[in-house]
Amino acid sequence: MLNKKINKLLIGTNNRGKLKEITDLLPKYIKTLSTLDFKIKSHQRKGGSKPYKDWTDSDKKIKSEHEKTYEKFLEDIRAKGGPPDILVTNYSMLEYMMLRPLEHRFWHETREWLNEHEDNKLLFVIDEAHLYQGSVGTEVSMLIQRLRSVIGVGNDKFQFILTSASLGGDEEEATKEKHTFIETLTGTKIDDKTLEMPKGIQVKMHEDVDKWDCESEELRDLFAQCERTLDGTWSDSEKQLMAKLDENCKPDTPEADWPENERPFAFIHEKIDYPEGMFHKNLKKSKQKQTAAGKKVYQRFVKGKSRLNKYQHHMIRDMAYFEALFNEMLNDKKAKVETLEGLKKGREAMRMSLNISSKAKSSEAVLKFWATGKMLKAAYNKNKKKKKEKQKKLTPEISERAAVLANLKKQIATAKVNAQRAATIKAQEKIEEGN
């Protein structure tokens, strides 16, 4: 199979702002084309009309008056390189493309290309794959099956790439769950040989250029002019930037050169007698407490962040676990300074919520978070109990009112029927008198 360098991209939009936004992200050598180049006007939707409604008849076929426009559009596309090599879309628009006759030729030509050579495959990239769960995941899974059917090829012609930073860890159970999730979403049976899960590389980033001991403005200009090469080698602009960084920036202090007696107060581990019930009595080692606290923090502030306002007593209580996580990580020799710096910012923000000083000991902060959380939980349970009791008290009264209202409605309905009967009888009598 010949490897073709991509030098043109067709972007399906008439939005000039969106077109510029996408174009600015692409390398300069790639020429971008849009529907504006073909002078195709956006369909003006009126009320609940569907896109391209006027183009097709009841049988979904192109109307005769639009056949020339349609064919010219296809010819223009072919003249510019045919169907796009890369299509960036969402599942809603992909479904539209499979329904509209306008794009049917695309799938036909894709099928022909796939069958030209045994190595030709349709690369299907799903970004943020972890979002496609529940009803949305079912919809996307069925959409993939429909795409296979529309193109008319087998599973062997599809290659999937799923990107996500939230698909679980590397444990055996987590790996099994990932396998099941991927197979269900893509409809493709996989095994360990066909499934690759590359790990990310942690890169240290400089957050604040103004704090560097270097010529900040000059570096910003170098960053703006920096270009990447296609073959993976360093470009001249990249070499210039790296040389300036080496020249002006002070090297980072390695963790090994940061002895505990020289650490700032906030980064010194404290041996804490945690409140009763916070950790299981079998968790005696620092590493065990760190792991347990990390799970609590993840469940509350990452997985359950949408429910923080609903259960504020749980949120305050679990701030104690965040404090414990940071403290026990200070006792972990493998913990990285960069990670600790990030956690410290989060810890200070949480302390501000209860007006706890940033200079306070971890033991003091843990106790305040835990005690406040217990107090709020007690108040929450008390209010919940009061609501239930109030509801019970109101139930007989509400039932009595409902019975009275139902009886009244019945009486009104009876009165209406009687009135209609009386009117009918009176009308009949008048008719008989007239005769």
N, C-alpha and C positions, 0 to 999 in steps of 0.2 A: 504493500500500500504506500502510495506517495504521500509524504508529509507536506501539506500546503500551508504556507505562511499566511496568516490572516492579515490582510491590509485594508479591508473594507468592512464596515458594519452598517447594516440597515436598522435604524431605530424607528419603530412604529409609533410615532407621535407627531402631532402638529403643534404641540406646546413648545414654543421657542425657549422659554425658561428652563424647562425640563431637558430639552435637547442640549442646551449649553452646559447644564449641570452634569450630564452624562459625558459629554465630549471632553470637558475639563479633566475628567478622571482617566481618560484614555491616553496612551502614548501618542506623540505628535505624528508619527508615521502612518497611523491608521486613519483612513479617510472615512468620515461618517456621512451617511445618507439618511434622509427621512422622507416621510410621505409628502413633505413640502416640496422636495425635489421632483416628485411626480405630479405636483399640482393637484393632489387629491384633497378635497375639502372634507372637513369633519362633518359627520352626519348631525344635523340639527334635530335634537329630540323634542318632540311636542307631546306634552302630557305623558302618557305611559307607553309611547311608541317604542318599538324595539329597533336597535341599530340595523341598518340595511333592510328595513321592512319593505321599502319601496323598490328594492332591487329584485326581490323574489316573488313568485306567485304562491298560490296555496300549496303547491307540490314542492316548494323549496327550490325551484329551478329559476335560473336567471331570466328575467323578462326580456323579451326581444329588443325593447328600446334601450336596454342596458348592456346587451351582449358585446357591442363594439367597445364600450368603455371598459368592461370587464376584461376582454381579451387584450386591449391595449395596456391595461394595468399589468397583466401577466407578462406581456412582451417587454415592458419597461423593466420589470423585476429581473427577467432573464438576461436582458441586455446589461444590467448592472451586476450580474453574478448569480442570478437564481435565488432560490429560497435562502434565508440567512444561515450562515454556518453556526452562529450562536444566537439563541433566542432567550432573552431574559424576560420572564413573565411571572404571573401569579396563577394560582389554580383556577380562579374565576375566569380570567381572560383565556387561559388554555382551553377551558370548557367551551367558551364562545367560539374559539378557532376551530374546534372539532364539530360544532353545530352549523356554522355559517358556510354556505357553498363557496364563498369568496376565497377561503383558504384550503378547500379540498385538494386543489392541485399541489399544494405544498406537501401534503402527506403522501400523495401519489409519487412525486419525485423523490421524496425521502425513502420510500420503499424501494424504488429502482436503484438508488445509490447504495442502500444496505445490501441488496442482492448482487451488486456488481462484484464484490470481493468478500471472501469469508472473514477477513479481518475487519471489515467495516462494521462499526457498532455505533449505536446512538447513545451518547454520553448524557445521562440524566442526573443533574445536580440538584439536590434538595437542600436548601439553606435553612438553618435553624430547625433541624429535623425534629427536635424534641417538642416543638409546638404542635405537631400533627398527631394529637391524641384525641380520644373520645370521638364525637360526631364529626369533627373536622378531619381527623385522621382517617375515619371510615370513608368520607367523601373523597379525600385525596387518593386513597388506595383504590377505590373504584374508578377514579379518573385515570389512573395509571393503566388499569386493565382495559379501559375504553380506548386509550391511546394505542395500546398494543393491537387491539382489534381494528382500529381505524387504519393504522399503518399496515397491518396484516403480516407481522413477523413474530417469531417465537421469542422466548425469554433470552435465548443465547445472543440475540442481537441488541440487548439492552445492557448497559453498564451503569451502575448506580454509584454516585458519590453523595454521602450524607454528611453534612457539616453540623457540628454541635459541640458546645462546651458543657453541656448539662445532661449527658446520657449515662451518668453513673460512673463508678470507679472500675478498678481492674479485678475486683474479687470474682471468684468463680460464679457466684449467684448473680452478680451484676452483669457479667458477661453473657450468661444464659438469657437474662431479661432483655439485653440489647439484641441478641440473636432473634428472639421472638418478635420484638418490636420491629426490627428491620424487615424480617420475612413477612409480617402482617402488612406493613406499609407498602412495600414494593411488590409483594406477590411473587417473590423469587426465593427459592430454597437455597440456602447458603450453608457452607461449612467453614471450618477454620482455615482451609487452604485458600478459599475465595474471598474471605473477609479480612481486610486489613484495617487496623485502627491505629494510625500514627499518633504519637504523643506530641504535644506541643512543646516548643522550646521556650523556656523562660528567658526573656530578654530584659536587661536592666535599662530603664528609660530615665532620662533626666526630666523632671517635672517642671522645674522653674529655671528658665534660661537666665533670668535676671540675677540669680544668686551664684551663677558660675563666675569663677575667677578668670574671665576671658573677655574678649571684645564681642559683646552680645549682638550688637547690630550687624556686625560683619558676618557673624555666624548665621544669623537669620537670613541674610542675603544668600549665603552659600547653600543653606537648606532649600531655599526657594528655587535656586538654579540647578539643584541636584537632579540628575537624570540616571535612570537605570539602563543597563545594557541587556540585550536579549539572550546573550550566550552565557550569562552568569559572571562575566569578568567585571572588574572595577572600571567604571567610566572615569574620565579625567576629572569631572566635577566631583565625583565621590572621593577620588584620591586627594583632591584639594581640600575637601571638607575634613577628611580624616587627619590630614597633616595639620590643619588648623586646630583641631580638637586636641591632638597630641601636644601641640606647641603651647596651648593656652590653658588647658584644663588640668586641674590637679587630680592625681590618681585617687581612686576611692580607697578608704582604709579597709583592708580585709578584716573579716570577722575574727580571725586568729590574733590580730594585733589589737583587739579591743578587750583587754582583761577586765574582769568583773569589778575590781577596785577602782577602775577609771570610768566605769559606765555612769551615765546620768541616773539620777534617782529613780526615774520612771521605768528604767530597764533592769532593775535589780529584783530578782525573784524573792518572794516572801513565803515563808512556811505558814500556811493558814489552817486553822481549825475551822473547817467549813460548817455552816449551820446544820443541825440534825435534819435528815431527810433530803438534803441537797444531793448527796452522792450515796450510792449503795455502800454498805459497810465493808464489802469485799474489795472495793476499789481503794487500795492503800497506796499504790505507786503513783508518782507524778504523771507518768505517761498515760496511765489508765484514766486518771481524772481529766487529763487534757483531751483524750478521745471522747469521753462521755460528754464533756462540756461542748466540744465541737459539734457533736450530733444535735444537742439541744439548740445551739445557736443556728445551725443550718435549718432545722425544722421550723424554728420560729421566725427568723429574720430573712431567710431566703425562700424556702418552700411555702411558708405560711404568711408572707409579708402582706398579702391582700386582706388578712383577717386581724391585723395588728390593732386597728381602732375598735374592733368589735370586742376583743378580749384584752383590754388594757392591763388587767391584773396579771395575766400570763406574760405579757410583754415586759412589764417591770420586773417580774420575778426572774425571767430569763436573761435580763441584763446582768444579773449576778453570775450566770453561767458564762457570759461574754467576758466579764471581769476575771473569772477563774481560768478561762481559756488562755487569755493573754498572760496571766501570772504563771501558769504551768508551762507555757511555751518558752518563757524566760529561763526555765530550768532544762530546756531541751537544747542540747549542743548542736543539733542539726537544723534548728530554726534559723532562718535567714533574717538578717538585719532589715532588709527591704520589707519583708512580710510583717515584722514587728512594728515598723514605722507606720505601715498602713493600718494595722489593728489599733495602734495607739490613738490615731485620729478618731477612729470609730468609738473607742472607749471614752475619750474626752467629750465627744458629742453626747453620749449616753449619760455621762456624769452631769452634764449641764442641765439635763431634764429634771434632776432632783436637787440641783444646786449643790452638788458634791464637788469639792475643790479638786483640781487636776493634780495637786500635790498630796492629796490624801492617800493613805496606805490602801492597798488592795483589800486587806481584811476589813477595813472600815466601809469601803464602798460595797463589798459583797454583802455585809450585814445589813446596810441600809436598803439595798435593792431587794434582798430576800424578805426583810421585815415589812417593807412597804407593799411588796407583792402579796404577802399573806394577809395583810390588813385589807387591801383592796379586794382580794378574793372573798374574805369574810363578808365585806359590805355587799359585794355582788350577789353572793348566795342569800344574804338576808333580804335584799331587794327582790330577788327572784321568788323567794318564799312568800313575801308580802303580796306580790302580784298574783300568785296562785291562790292565796287565801281570799284576796279581794275578788278574784274571778269566781270562786266558789260561792261567795256571799251574793254576788250579783246574779248568779245563774237562776235561782227561783224567781226573782223579780222579773228578769228578762223573759223567762218562760211564760209567766203570767201575762205580761204585756203582749207577747207574741200570740197567745191564745185569744186575748181580747181583740187584737187586730185581725186575726183570722176570722173570728165570729162576725166582726163588723163588715169585712169584705164579703162574707157569705150573705149577710143581710142586704147589702147594696146590690149584689148580683141578683138576689131574689126579687128585690124591688124593681130592677130593670126589666126582668122577665114579665112581671105582673103588669108593668106599665105598657109594655109592647103588646101583651094580650088584650088589655083594655082598649088600646088604640085600634087594634085590628077588629075587635068586636064592634066598636063605634063606627068604623069605616064601613063594615059590612051592613050595619043597620041603615046607614045613609044610602047605600047602593040599593038596598031593598025598597026603601021609601021612594026613591026615584023611579024605580020600575013600576 
